[in-house]
Amino acid sequence: MTTMTQTSARFREFKMPDVGEGLTEAEILKWFVQPGDTVTDGQVVCEVETAKAAVELPIPFDGVVHELRFSEGTTVDVGQVIITVDVAPGSEDEAPAPAPAQEPVEAAAPAPAPAAEEPKGRTPVLVGYGVAESSTKRRPRKGAVAPEAAAVAAAVQAELNGHGSPAPVVADAPVGRPLAKPPVRKLAKDLGIDLATVVPTGKDGIITREDVHAAAAPAEAVTAAPEVAEPVAVAFPETPATVGSARETRIPVKGVRKAIAQAMVGSAFTAPHVTEFVTVDVTRTMKLVAELKEDKEMAGVRVNPLLIIAKALLVAIKRNPEVNAAWDEANQEIVQKHYVNLGIAAATPRGLIVPNIKDAHDKTLPQLAAALGELVATARDGKTSPAAMAGGTVTITNVGVFGVDTGTPILNPGESAILAVGAIKLQAWVHKGKVKPRQVTTLALSFDHRLVDGELGSKVLADVAAILEQPKRLITWA
């Protein structure tokens, strides 16, 4: 790797961003560019693995790659420079004085200018810096990052995090480059649209995807192209274990495994766990599953016992809404959720992840089946995004697929309850006064005893069991 001895106005730095959920570090999995390669605004330059997912990073400016600061497999802290780009190639004859490199921002002026020092009290995000913690107003210094640039950077980060948070107020747009986020610029480039000709409708004059499509529609010169989505996770094999000797193997704890360990320790020693169990006859549920597989309304979606169990849990939460809550330690408040983001624990080659189905309580059975199928397929392919794993309220973990009767699951941090589903087995069971072979399973519900007392937890578990025993209650209770 080359080593840059000085930084001038012609060089711009791209720092490791926080790609979501307040992560502090990420491992560089793969570089897609090398020194000397030409890069364009919105081009993916590398792939990094955070504690939650693998994410592709687009660079927010044009130029020629000057230096890659870290090699593949290196863990880098958020805010560290990972790549420098020559934004004024071909000007070697000039002899600019050394100066701090300008932080890349979306609303940068057309001509590169000397940059200010990294703002104190700000956290690096995907593009530029977030809003400063201090509200003290200072006179702008020459070359400092413009407030409108920081606002656009914050807007980009809000979109990537999937939180939909409103962007900071943006001042009048500077003359020059139109305001747009990297995915929108890439979309416009793919469709052959000049952003300068697009009328912005986004807040504070930011061009949206809809604006680009609207500009492309009248021309009828190109066919509809898929929008450029937010960075998604891509599956990569686990880092090879480091063999210490013939008698033992040492494996570095990082990435998803490190996040799992920290989350589980934090959950176990923060929330007082209580677990209750119930064994239930699910023969009628299994018959319903078989019938639904033949139903035309369910054509094209996967129907399995987990679908009915998920629907049963959603109905139980509707009947006992107090169970769907969170504990706010800072404000000493119980936050009751009026929506259910249903988490489904999934074992993947990268470790255990818990993506969730947003607003699962509003979905019909076919919609829930489709969402479950998409969630499982995405997790299996290693493409689950950080946003898909954020904001869960209640989780289901199906340990029965491994032949296990049940377990005592640990709460996903920030959630109030988790339901473990054991293996469904043919067992001798007393049915209508006679011992008969029936399909039986054991359920285990763990809950946060600060939020959920024994009576409430028992009601939720009993309701789930009752529905699985008599699935027609889905009609009468839902």
VEXRODREN-911395 format. One line per 10 residues: number of its first residue (from 1); their letters; for each residue x, y, z of C-alpha. Coordinates in steps of 0.1 Angstrom, whole numbers. Example, Ala and Ser with C-alpha at 12.3 -4.5 7.8 and 13.67 -1.06 7.14 Angstrom:
<ketis>
1) as) 123/-45/78; 137/-11/71
</ketis>
This chain:
<ketis>
1) mttmtqtsar) 0/0/0; 11/35/-7; 18/59/22; 7/95/18; 31/119/33; 10/150/30; -26/159/24; -35/188/1; -66/204/-13; -66/180/-42
11) frefkmpdvg) -70/150/-19; -102/141/-1; -107/116/26; -135/91/31; -138/80/67; -154/48/81; -190/58/87; -215/47/113; -238/27/90; -265/25/116
21) eglteaeilk) -275/18/152; -245/36/168; -219/11/158; -183/20/167; -162/-2/144; -164/-24/113; -142/-49/96; -131/-43/60; -142/-74/41; -133/-65/5
31) wfvqpgdtvt) -120/-36/-15; -136/-31/-49; -110/-5/-60; -72/-1/-60; -49/29/-61; -51/45/-95; -87/34/-102; -112/61/-111; -142/64/-89; -175/82/-93
41) dgqvvcevet) -200/96/-69; -222/68/-55; -198/40/-66; -193/12/-40; -157/11/-31; -156/-15/-3; -177/-39/18; -175/-39/56; -189/-62/82; -204/-45/113
51) akaavelpip) -216/-62/144; -250/-67/126; -245/-71/89; -222/-68/59; -227/-34/42; -214/-19/9; -201/16/12; -205/41/-17; -181/70/-20; -197/105/-22
61) fdgvvhelrf) -174/122/-47; -155/117/-80; -117/112/-84; -88/88/-87; -80/65/-58; -48/77/-41; -45/54/-11; -62/25/7; -54/30/44; -63/-4/56
71) segttvdvgq) -61/-40/42; -89/-65/40; -96/-82/73; -87/-51/93; -111/-38/120; -114/0/118; -130/24/142; -158/47/130; -143/80/120; -109/67/108
81) viitvdvapg) -99/75/72; -101/44/51; -94/58/16; -81/90/0; -90/102/-34; -73/126/-58; -101/149/-69; -79/169/-92; -58/144/-111; -33/156/-136
91) sedeapapap) -22/186/-115; 11/172/-102; 29/204/-114; 11/224/-88; 27/225/-54; -1/231/-29; 8/237/7; -1/209/31; -35/213/47; -61/192/65
101) aqepveaaap) -81/172/40; -117/182/34; -144/158/47; -165/145/18; -200/159/18; -229/157/-7; -234/194/-12; -197/203/-18; -189/232/-40; -178/223/-76
111) apapaaeepk) -141/233/-69; -122/216/-41; -112/239/-13; -90/236/18; -110/219/45; -114/227/82; -104/204/110; -127/176/119; -156/192/139; -154/184/176
121) grtpvlvgyg) -184/168/192; -197/153/160; -200/117/150; -189/106/116; -218/92/95; -220/78/60; -214/111/44; -199/140/63; -207/146/100; -238/147/120
131) vaesstkrrp) -252/177/138; -228/191/165; -238/185/201; -231/221/210; -255/248/199; -229/276/202; -229/297/170; -195/304/156; -184/324/126; -177/301/97
141) rkgavapeaa) -140/297/89; -128/297/53; -131/262/39; -153/249/67; -180/224/60; -211/244/50; -242/240/72; -263/228/43; -237/201/35; -239/188/71
151) avaaavqael) -277/188/68; -277/167/37; -252/144/54; -276/139/83; -305/133/59; -284/105/42; -277/89/75; -313/90/85; -323/72/53; -296/45/57
161) nghgspapvv) -307/39/93; -342/33/81; -355/55/110; -371/81/88; -359/108/111; -365/143/97; -334/160/83; -320/191/99; -331/224/84; -311/232/52
171) adapvgrpla) -301/267/43; -306/280/8; -288/257/-16; -255/270/-29; -251/278/-66; -236/247/-83; -243/211/-76; -279/201/-69; -287/186/-35; -292/148/-37
181) kppvrklakd) -282/117/-18; -257/92/-33; -284/66/-42; -305/93/-60; -274/105/-79; -267/70/-90; -303/65/-101; -302/97/-121; -269/86/-137; -285/52/-146
191) lgidlatvvp) -315/69/-162; -294/95/-180; -310/124/-162; -291/156/-155; -299/165/-119; -296/202/-128; -328/198/-148; -348/181/-121; -372/201/-100; -367/191/-63
201) tgkdgiitre) -397/184/-42; -379/170/-11; -376/190/21; -352/219/18; -347/214/-19; -333/179/-18; -340/159/-50; -358/126/-43; -360/93/-62; -396/103/-72
211) dvhaaaapae) -383/136/-87; -358/117/-108; -384/92/-121; -408/121/-128; -381/138/-149; -374/105/-167; -411/97/-175; -418/124/-201; -387/116/-221; -397/80/-227
221) avtaapevae) -362/74/-237; -354/47/-212; -373/18/-198; -380/16/-161; -349/7/-141; -348/-6/-106; -341/20/-80; -308/19/-63; -316/6/-28; -299/13/4
231) pvavafpetp) -267/-7/11; -277/-43/19; -258/-71/36; -239/-96/15; -229/-130/28; -193/-137/33; -177/-168/48; -166/-167/83; -130/-156/90; -108/-187/91
241) atvgsaretr) -100/-198/126; -65/-193/140; -50/-226/149; -29/-224/180; -19/-261/182; -31/-296/175; -50/-296/208; -69/-264/206; -81/-237/182; -85/-200/190
251) ipvkgvrkai) -111/-180/171; -111/-142/173; -144/-128/187; -156/-101/164; -184/-91/141; -218/-108/147; -204/-132/174; -190/-103/194; -223/-84/191; -243/-115/202
261) aqamvgsaft) -221/-120/233; -224/-83/243; -261/-82/238; -268/-114/256; -247/-104/286; -263/-70/287; -298/-85/285; -292/-113/311; -278/-89/337; -301/-60/330
271) aphvtefvtv) -336/-75/326; -349/-99/353; -359/-129/332; -388/-151/340; -396/-182/319; -429/-201/318; -437/-233/300; -467/-251/285; -471/-283/266; -499/-282/241
281) dvtrtmklva) -517/-305/216; -512/-289/182; -528/-316/161; -555/-293/148; -529/-266/140; -510/-291/118; -543/-300/100; -549/-263/94; -514/-260/79; -521/-288/55
291) elkedkemag) -554/-272/45; -538/-238/40; -512/-253/17; -541/-262/-7; -559/-229/-3; -558/-207/-34; -555/-176/-12; -522/-188/0; -507/-197/-34; -472/-186/-38
301) vrvnplliia) -463/-183/-1; -448/-208/22; -472/-222/49; -457/-239/79; -465/-242/117; -444/-211/124; -469/-190/105; -498/-201/127; -476/-197/158; -467/-162/148
311) kallvaikrn) -503/-153/141; -513/-168/175; -487/-147/193; -500/-116/175; -535/-123/186; -524/-130/222; -506/-96/222; -537/-79/209; -557/-95/238; -529/-85/263
321) pevnaawdea) -514/-53/249; -495/-45/281; -470/-72/273; -457/-53/242; -436/-27/260; -401/-15/267; -383/-3/298; -368/32/296; -341/32/322; -330/68/316
331) nqeivqkhyv) -365/82/322; -377/55/345; -407/49/323; -425/19/308; -431/26/271; -461/7/257; -459/0/220; -491/2/199; -474/-17/171; -457/-51/169
341) nlgiaaatpr) -424/-55/151; -422/-93/153; -387/-106/155; -378/-141/141; -345/-155/154; -325/-169/124; -294/-190/125; -270/-180/96; -234/-188/87; -225/-155/103
351) glivpnikda) -242/-162/135; -276/-157/151; -295/-127/139; -330/-114/147; -346/-95/119; -382/-84/124; -414/-80/105; -424/-43/107; -460/-37/118; -468/-74/118
361) hdktlpqlaa) -500/-68/138; -515/-51/107; -509/-80/83; -533/-106/71; -524/-142/71; -512/-143/35; -492/-110/40; -477/-124/72; -467/-156/53; -451/-136/25
371) algelvatar) -432/-114/50; -419/-145/69; -408/-161/36; -389/-130/26; -373/-126/60; -361/-162/60; -348/-161/24; -330/-128/30; -313/-141/62; -303/-173/45
381) dgktspaama) -286/-154/17; -268/-132/42; -285/-100/29; -303/-89/61; -297/-51/66; -291/-34/99; -325/-16/96; -343/-49/94; -329/-59/128; -337/-27/145
391) ggtvtitnvg) -369/-18/164; -381/-52/173; -407/-55/201; -413/-93/206; -394/-123/192; -401/-159/183; -372/-185/183; -380/-218/168; -356/-243/184; -378/-271/174
401) vfgvdtgtpi) -362/-272/140; -331/-287/157; -352/-314/174; -350/-296/208; -381/-299/230; -378/-263/243; -354/-239/261; -352/-208/283; -345/-180/257; -328/-148/266
411) lnpgesaila) -346/-116/257; -335/-96/226; -322/-63/242; -349/-37/244; -378/-62/240; -403/-74/266; -408/-111/256; -395/-140/235; -414/-172/227; -394/-204/222
421) vgaiklqawv) -411/-231/201; -400/-267/206; -401/-297/183; -436/-309/173; -436/-346/180; -462/-375/178; -468/-384/214; -493/-403/235; -519/-378/247; -552/-380/265
431) hkgkvkprqv) -578/-367/240; -615/-369/247; -609/-393/276; -587/-417/256; -550/-420/251; -543/-413/214; -512/-404/193; -513/-366/189; -490/-339/176; -475/-321/207
441) ttlalsfdhr) -451/-293/214; -438/-273/243; -437/-236/244; -415/-214/266; -422/-177/271; -394/-155/287; -403/-120/297; -389/-90/315; -403/-91/350; -399/-53/353
451) lvdgelgskv) -426/-50/327; -445/-82/328; -458/-98/360; -466/-135/363; -503/-131/357; -498/-112/324; -471/-135/312; -492/-165/320; -522/-150/301; -501/-144/270
461) ladvaaileq) -487/-180/270; -521/-195/277; -537/-176/249; -510/-188/224; -515/-224/236; -553/-221/233; -551/-209/198; -527/-236/187; -550/-262/203; -581/-248/187
471) pkrlitwa) -570/-227/157; -606/-215/151; -600/-191/179; -580/-171/153; -614/-161/139; -632/-155/171; -604/-137/190; -587/-118/162
</ketis>
